[in-house]
Amino acid sequence: MEENLNNQFIVKKPTAALILENGEVFWGRGFGAETYNIGELCFNTSQTGYQETLTDPSYSKQIITFTFPHIGIVGTNNLDLESSKIHACGCILNQQIDHYSNWRSQNNLDLFLKKHNTPCITNIDTRYLTRTLAREGAKKAAIIHFGVKEKNLDTLKEKIIEWKGLENLDLATIVSTDNKYETNESIWDQHDNKYNQNNNGKFNIACLDFGIKKNILRNLNNNFFLPKILPANSSIEEILDTNPKGVFLSNGPGDPFATGKIVIPTIKKIIDMKIPIFGICLGHQILSLALGAKTKKMFQGHRGANHPVKNLIENKVEITSQNHGFEIIRESLPKNIQVTHTSLFDNSIEGIRLKNKPVFSVQYHPESNPGPQDSVYLFQEFINNMKKNAKKKRS
């Protein structure tokens, strides 16, 4: 394998290809399932948690370029999952890791991808690809693992052009649960090597599932919430039937404006009833829309576990885990919304709260997985809002 002038690797007898919307083709070695997918090409800078990243529903219709070169080195297992399946369209790796080593490993990444019918391409110069995305922005792309059979890419190039991209695309109601359910699984116990169980929940909450990660639910249980998980398009009557002391708006994929058309009328009713609300990621964006703000597609998005965010209330910096391609337009914020957190990368809005009601949200992921745990205090803030709200009702 050699490197050519435009920093792409030359692979003898390629078995996979990555095709960009401008027609540029990257040839490589196929990994995972022999199939193809079309989605938005992005990059993730996390050094750990590739299994959690792939199974995060927020990555639906996205092809992930992993910047860390040793993806697959600790294998895979049946525990480090953020949902029941891989939601990413595919992944791009610098090199294929054939030998893994970790005492919790049950299998290798190749078989994990095959199990979930997900294609991967290796032997790609991920540095060059990342620089391209950083310079030119997110791109539509196709990834195909065609194996030993020769493949004509012309049809795929046409399909890339036909796909309209993530803007105006509702994906949250697609990845959401179809039925209400409950869980008491809590965070990982390092001493017993298993997930704890929450059998002492005190705070009944309704969780609108836009693509909720399991570790959000684990953190809610760890903080003694009693989460009732509901479909994204649940009615106000279905939400109130759970007798919630608060409402949680989850993370998820797609354009918040498209999903907002479906769910915002219900969220506005919750706000008017002064029920405490906490939103994360897509939930943060949809809440902002319900409050009168506007959102837009970002140039390249934020994806990784090392993003610095300034807490404007406490005047301190938090290192955060992020995965989003849309943001709130600062100039569109109504006067009754206070910005609480901003990105130190590009000054985009990372957190808001309503000045006169117990309503707040953040763009990043305080539950991590993967990532740091600087922001887990936000779950306690949600509890505090519910306690204050209950006290007001009694007085």
N, C-alpha and C positions, 0 to 999 in steps of 0.2 A: 504494500500500500504506500503510495506517494502523495505529496501535496502539490496541487497545481497553482497557477499564478493568482487565482482569485480566492485562495485559501480554502478551496474545497478539496477533500480527499479524493484521490483516484482509486476506485475499488475495482479490482479484477473480478469479473463475473458477478456483477451486482445482483441482488435478489430483492431489492426494495428501492423505492424512490419517494422523494418529497418534492411536490410540484407547487410552486408559488403562483399567485394570481397573475404575476407579470410574465409567466412562462418559464422562469428559471427552474431548473431541475437539479436536485441533489441526489446522486446515486449512492447507495449504501448496502449494508447487509441487513436482511430481514430478520426480525426477532418477534416472538409472539405469534399471533394468529395470522394466517395467510388470507388477508382481506383488505379492504380499503375503507377510508372514511374521509369526509370533507368537513372542515371546520375552520375556526380562526386560530392562526398560529400565534403562540405566546411563549414567554420564557419564565421559568421559576428559578430563583436563586438559592433555595433551601439546600442545605447540605445533608439533611436527614428527613425522614418522613415521606419517602417517595410513595410508599404504599397508601398512606393516609391521603396524600395529594391526589393520586389516581382515582381513589374512591370517593372523593369529595364531590357531591352533586353540583357544586358551583362550577365545576370544570366541564359541564355538559357542552358539547359542540366546540370544544377547544382541543387543539393539538399542542402538547406541552413539550417545550425544549428545556431539558434539565441542564443547567449550567455546571453543576457539580459533576466531575468526570467519573465517579465511582458508584453510579446508581446500580443497585442490585447486589452490592457487596455483603449485605446482611440477610439476603434472601427474603422470603415472605412467610407470613403465618395467617392464621384464621382469626386473629384477635385485633390486629392493628388496622382496623377498617373503619371508615367514616360512613359507610353505607353498605348495602348488601352486594354491590357490584362496582365495577369500574365505570365511571361516567365520562372520563376523558375520551376523545376520539382516537387518540393514539399518543405515542411519546417518541422523542428523539434523544438518542444517547450518543455520547462521544465514543464509547466503546462497550462491547458486550462483556459482561461479567459471567463467566461460566462456573466459577467456584465461589461459593458464599460461605460465610462463617459467622454464626451467632447461635447461642445456646437456645434461643427461642424459635429459630428457623424451622419451618416444616417443608419448604420447597423453594425452588429458584424463581426468579422473576419471569423467565421465559414461559414456564408452565402456568404461572399466575395470569399472564397476559392471554395465553391460549384459552384458559378456562373461561375468561370473560370476553373472548372473541375480539381482542384489541390488538391492532397492528403496532409494530414498533420498528424503527430504523436506527441502525448503529453505524459506527465508522463515519460519523458526520462531524465536521469541525463546528462544534456548538459555539465556540467563541466568535467565529465569523458570523454565524447565523444570529447570535444574540446582538452583536454590534449592528447588524443590518436592521433588526427589529427596533433597536434603540434609536437608530438614525432615521428610519423611514416609517416607523409605526407598525401597529398590528396589521397582519395580512391574512387574506383568505388563502387556504392551501388545501392540498390533498395529500394523504399519506397512503402508500400502498405497499404491502408485502406480497409480491407475486411468486416468490419461491424460485424454482428452476425454470419455470415457463417464461418465455419472452412475452413482454407486455407492451402493447401500443397505448401510449399515454394520451393520445388525442382526445378520446372520449372524456377522460378525467379532466383535461384542461377545459373542455366545454362545460362540464358540470360545475367547476369552480366558478366560472363566469356566471352561470345561471343562479348559483346560490347567492342570496341577497345579504348574507351576513347576519350578525347578532343584533343590529339595530332594528327596532320594532318587532323583535322576536320574543314571544312569551314562551319561556321554557319552564318556569317555576311550577305552573299548574300541571305540566307533564311529568316532572320528577317528584311531585308531591305525593304523599300517601293518598290512597283512595278511601281509606276508612280511619275513623278515630281509633287511637290506641294509647296505651300507657306503658311506661317502663320505669323500673327502679334501679337500673344499672348505674353505678357511680364510678368515680375515677379509679385508676389502677393502684392496687396495693403492692408496693415493691417487696414487702416482706412475705406476703402469701402468694405472690405471683398470680394474681387474678383481679378481676374487677370487683370492687366493693358493691354491696347492695344497700340502697336507702330504704329502710323500713320505718323511718321516723319523720316522714315529710310533714311539714306544717303549713306550707304556703301553696294553696291551690292556684295553678295558673293554666291558661289556655295558650298553647303554642301553635301559631299558624305556620304550617310546614311549607316553605317555599323551596325546600331542598336541604333540610336541616341535617347538620353533622351530628354523628353519634356523640362526639365529645362535648358538644354544647349541652345535650341532654344529660350526659354524665356530670358535668359541672353544675347544672341546675339541681340534680339530685344530691350532689355533694354539699350544696348549700341549703338542703332541706326543703326544696320546692317539691311540689307534687304535679309534675307536668302532664297535661292531657294534650296529646298531639292531634291536631285536626287538619283536614285538607285545606289547601291554600284558599279555595273558593268557598269556604264555609260561610253560612249566613250569620247575621248577628244573633238570631235566635239559637242557632246551634252552638255558638260561642258562649252565650249566657247560660245555656243549659248545663255547662260544666261548673257553674257557680264560681267564676274566676275572681281571685283577689288581684290579679294582674294578667296582662296579655303580652306574650313574647312573639316578636316578628323575626323569623329566622333568616339565615343566609340563603342563597340560591343563585341559579344561573339566569342569563338572558337580560333583556332590556327592562329596567324597572318601569318605564313608561308603558310598555306593552302589558306587563302584568298588573300595573296599577289601574288600568282601565277596568279590570275585573274586580279588584279587591279594595280599591280606595273608598268607595261608598261605605263599605262595612267599617273600615278603619276610622273614617270620620265619625261614625256613630259611637265608636269606642272612645274616641277622644272627647266627644261632647258629653259622654257619661262620666268623665273624669276618672276612668279606670286607669291605674298605672300601666305604662307601656315601656318596654325595653326592646330595641331593635338592633340587629347585627347585620352588617354587610348589605345584602339586598333589602333586608328589613329596614335598615337605616335609610336607604334611598327611597323606598316606597313610603315610609313614614314622612319623609321630607316632602314628597309630592302631595301627600294628604294634607300637609300643613300649608301648602301653597307655593312651595319652591319648585324649581325645575332641575332636570338632570341632563347630562350630555355624555356622549361616548368619549373616552379618554384616548390620547394619542397612542399609548402603549400599555396602560394599566399598571397596577401594582400587584406583583405576585412573588412572595418569598417570606422568609421568617426572620428578616433582619431590618425591618423598616422603622426608622425613628419617627416618633410622633410626639409632639409637644402638648402636654396637658396644660391648657391655659388657666385652669382654675387653681391648680396646685403649683404651677410654674416649674414643672419638672418634665423630663424626657422619659418616654416609655419605648422600649424596643418591642415591635409588634409583628404578628403574623398577618399577612394580607393576601387577598385574592379577589380582585375586582377590576372591571374594565369600563365602569361608568362612574360618574361623580356628580355631586351637587354643584350647580352653578351658584357661586357665592353671591353674585349680584341679585339673584332671584329670591334670596331669603327674606321672608316677612320680618317685620321689626320685633315680633314677639318671640323670635327664635334666637337663642344665644349659641354661638360657636364655642365649643368646649375643648376641641382638639384639632390640631392641624398637622399636616405632613411636613417634616423637615426636608423632604426631597423636593417637593414642588409647591408647597403651601396650600394644597388642596384640603378641603374640609374633611376631617376625620371623626368629628363628633359634634352633636348638637343636643340642646335641651329646650323644652318649651318653658318660658319664663313663669307662666301662671298655672301650670298643670304638671302632674307627676309623669312626665313623658320625656324620654331621652333615648339616644341611639349612638352607635359608633360604627364607623366604616370597616374597622379592622376586626380581628378575631381574638377576643380575650381568652377564649377557651384553648387557644393554641392548637397543638396536634396537627402538624408539627409547629414548633416555635416556642418562644419564651413565655413566661407567665407573669409578666410585669403588670398586666391589666385585669387579673382575676377579681380585683376589688369591685369591679363593675357589677358583679352578681350580688354583692352585698349592698351596693347602692340601690339596686332594684328592690331588695328586701326592705331597706329603709323607707323607700317611697311607699311601699304597700303598708308598712306599719303606720306611717304618718297619715296615709289616706284613711286607714281604718279608725285611727284616733279621731280624725275630723268628723267622720260619720257618727261616732258615739257622742261627740260633744254637741 
